[in-house]
Amino acid sequence: MSESSLTREQKIELYYWMCLTRIFDDMMVAYWKQGKGLGGTFSQRGHEAISVGSAYALEPDDVVAPMHRDLGCYLLRGITPRRIFANLLGKATGVSRGRDANLHGMGDLNHNIIGYISHLPQSLPVTVGVAMSFRYRNEPRVAMTYVGDGSSSAGLFHESLNLASVHKAPVVVIVENNQYAYSTPLHQQMNIQDIAIRAAGYGIPGVVVDGNDVEAVYAATKEAVDRARRGEGPTLIECKTMRMLGHAIHDGAEYVPRELLAEWEAKNPVLRFEQRLLAEGLVDQAEIDEIRQRCQVEVADAIEFAEQSPYPDPETLEEGVYAP
Amino acid sequence: MTYLAAIREALQEEMRRDPNVLILGEDVGGTFGGAFKVTQGFAEEFGDRRVMNMPLAELAFVSAATGMALMGLRPVVEIQFADFITTAFDSIVQFAATNYYRWQAPVPWVIRAPADGGIRSGPFHSQNPEAWFVHTPGLKVVAPGTPADAKGLLIAAIRDNNPVIYLESKTLYRSLKGPVPAGEYVVPIGQARLAREGEHLSIITYGTQLRESLAAAERLAQEGIEAEVLDLRTLKPLDREAILQTVRKTGKILIVHSANRLAGVGAELAAQIAEDAFEWLDAPIRRLGGADTPIPFSPPLEDAYRPDAEKIYRLARELAAY
């Protein structure tokens, strides 16, 4: 399913977001490895095609609940690299104003983003509720969320998809099957090959997609989003990929066979898309270099902004527990 | 009007007033109207679209209510028995409660949870879970003890922009009647009420035990002991001023609740009073609550577990004589 109706401009836009995501991620990891980071942080290396390709299929009015490997989704939806890096460093200018760590709690309803919760797959039923509210109000909007392969073992995964199906909620659920839930490999997590087959148990479509092919992810998501918008209910999309680094920055992932990583490195989603764009003659190397350069400048600026931003005032500790 | 009818009236009036208010829960819709019939007839008036039956999955539908609330709806979730709220605990304390603090999006839902025992319902249908939620930053917890407050606090809870745990006493549903103001009646969250004035000691209580405390106070009055009864109404945030005021007035404090005494709301009250009003105390603070056991079924066991007017009376008399 790598066919898509994307124009040249759209493809270049997709490439830009993937590139920005990868460079942000690389520079973030380097920053942490230099010992300058705060707390833990999560790399989304290898997940760029999923977070960017799926988010690109949404309209601005749609609502999304990303998780900790969906940096591309946050960026594409309009949360600036500056606010994200400041959030990583616990600064007052970060998305959660120092209230929540790394990519957790990066919600902003101005961008129709629901803040992530670490208790996966908690975002799933919340997103179903968001979708139910669209249906309740007859709004032509769609809600989308992401969970991992590990999350699909939780009872809540079942409860949520069942509820979504019964109420024909306009929701798209992306499972990022990246082979490992922390250190637990897939075969210790479940006894099936494709998580997508679980959709049959809820009477909804289940789709398997190459999660390292941004156009394929986009196409599958677009179809699911259109279907949801037509009032036909939820879709479960399983994007097969590989977590290329550890669970978090402190995890060297020695438990992952090196051959497996090498196999997936050959499917590097950013490089792969870049090569396809070059092969199709849609861009030349100079344009690629220019985009990369632009992304590097943006991320460097974000880091500088975050470093120079103040920490939150301890006097504000007890502020904002309750909404007015 | 009964306590149950007051809850119905609040729900009905708010649903008529605001199309964003909707009801979710197990068996609440259709012609059934919920396990306690609180929403009977609602689906007829508002349709199953606004009175939604949910699958047997509290965690999913409480979380879904959070999603709806984030989109500006005001879902009122019925948990069939307060005991079952544990199934949804994760989404309440981890997500809904922390949300505004973490990323400033309000979660204006209400969870109605029929709590308390005394009606021989056994360990899974008699619990009082307030302490779990009072311990959680970001939630508000209310526990009405009269029909008027049942209405007024529910309306306030629905209009509040924060997640509110509304603990209703199923013990009082049909056994307690009282005047309820017609039409819009809002009891502000966070304000206690002096249910009875007195000078010799103060009984601080809420929920089901308000009735028991008032009955005990009546009996004490016949013996010339005037007990003040402070009905907290809201357990989070606590009405600190009202608590300190009654301490300063009587100097003797008895705290009563149905929930397990150990690490219950009463423990926090006692600690706050000891810290902030020690010099006004004329006797040790006393607490009456449930035993540190699951809530037993058999009548003599359950009665031994629970506070009641008789136990309150005895302890209050001792305290007055201290």
Interface residues (C-beta under 8 A of the other chain):
Chain A: V63 V95 S96 R97 R99 D100 H104 G105 M106 G107 D108 L109 I114 G115 I117 S118 H119 Q122 L124 P125 V126 T127 V128 G129 V130 A131 M132 S133 F134 Y136 A143 G155 L156 E159 S160 N162 L163 V166 H167 G320 V321 Y322 A323 P324
Chain B: L22 R49 M52 M54 P55 A57 L59 A60 F61 V62 S63 A64 A65 T66 G67 M68 A69 L70 M71 G72 L73 D90 S91 Q94 F95 N99 Y100 Y101 R102 W103 Q104 A105 P106 V107 P108 P137 G138 K140 N161 N162
